[in-house]
Amino acid sequence: MATHHTEEEKEVMREEDSKLDAIAAVVIILSLVAIAVFWVSNQ
């Protein structure tokens, strides 16, 4: 059974995807900053 999504459902899914992408980007950036601070503090 194929599932067909309406345009509204597709838009909601795209918004959720972009939120997840934004959260992932922030986590990666914060991780890199934390690593850099830790590395510099040990020099």
C-alpha positions in Angstrom: 0.0 0.0 0.0 1.6 3.2 -1.1 1.4 6.3 1.1 0.7 9.6 -0.6 1.6 12.7 1.4 -0.2 16.0 0.9 1.8 19.2 0.2 1.1 20.3 3.8 2.6 17.0 5.2 5.6 17.3 2.9 6.2 20.9 4.1 6.0 19.8 7.8 8.5 17.0 7.1 10.8 19.5 5.4 10.6 21.9 8.4 11.4 19.0 10.8 14.3 18.0 8.6 15.7 21.5 8.6 15.3 21.7 12.4 17.2 18.5 12.8 19.9 19.8 10.4 20.2 23.0 12.4 20.5 21.1 15.7 23.1 18.8 14.2 25.1 21.8 12.9 25.0 23.5 16.4 26.1 20.3 18.1 29.0 19.8 15.7 30.1 23.5 16.1 30.0 23.3 19.9 31.9 20.1 19.8 34.6 21.6 17.7 34.8 24.7 19.9 35.0 22.5 23.0 37.8 20.4 21.5 39.7 23.5 20.4 39.4 25.1 23.9 40.5 21.8 25.5 43.5 21.5 23.1 44.6 25.1 23.6 44.3 24.9 27.4 46.6 21.9 27.4 49.4 23.6 25.5 
